[in-house]
Amino acid sequence: MALVTFKNLCLDANDVSSMSGFWSRALRLPVEPLEGGEAVLRGDVEARSVWINLVPEAREVKNRVHLDLVAESLDEFAGLDQLTEPGEFAWETYTDPEGNLFCVFTGSERDPGLKDVVVDSVDPRSIASWWADVLGGSIGHPEGYSHVDDIPGAPVESFDFVPVLEPKTVKNRLHWDVTLLPGATVDDLISRGATVLALPGDGHAWTVMSDPEGNEFCVFEPR
């Protein structure tokens, strides 16, 4: 039984103005400046919003969580560092102004903007099954990776979990927030294998947790 619903995405940034401007264009979402030097890319519903959070630490390692986008053309990404050769894959991989990886698909019937959330995983089958269990959705295990589709309320086609050899070593710069379903508790998530990293306090009302592979997510009480 699902315990939570998808709430929104959050992206760490050293330069909020630069990052919010870039991702506003890439995701087709307007920028709303916030107090404290942060910003939100405001979606038409909360689940489509992306919060840009100011952090002091710079990106140090390859992103374990990245976004897949749909675009009408690659022209809008001209001038960015491109990590793939043209035509090498069905997508092109770029880095944003702070070096975060993202992939772009063209020729899709999906509207331009966000397509998928992709997560590097030591055990894709296990962690995909875990998220399908707590978020809901349908799980698949094609050759080479696992995915969770049809996640209630999530503005993506899927969460894709792809195999990597290296374990997670630093905090993810991209994470997602979730809201507890009525009757569900943080203790229920703990019983499923999540870990509490920070309790509510110091001006925030959410619980910071990690999944069994250490990926951070924030848990909000239902309104």
Secondary structure, 3 states (H helix, E strand, C coil): CCCEEEEEEEEEECCHHHHHHHHHHHHCCCEEECHHHCEEECCCCHHHCEEEEECCCCCCCCCCEEEEEECCCHHHHCCCCECCCCCCCCCEEEECCCCCEEEEECCCCCCCEEEEEEEEECCHHHHHHHHHHHHCCEEECCCCCEEEECCCCCCCCEEEEEECCCCCCCCCCEEEEEEECCCCCHHHHHHCCCEEEECCECCECCEEEECCCCCEEEEECCC
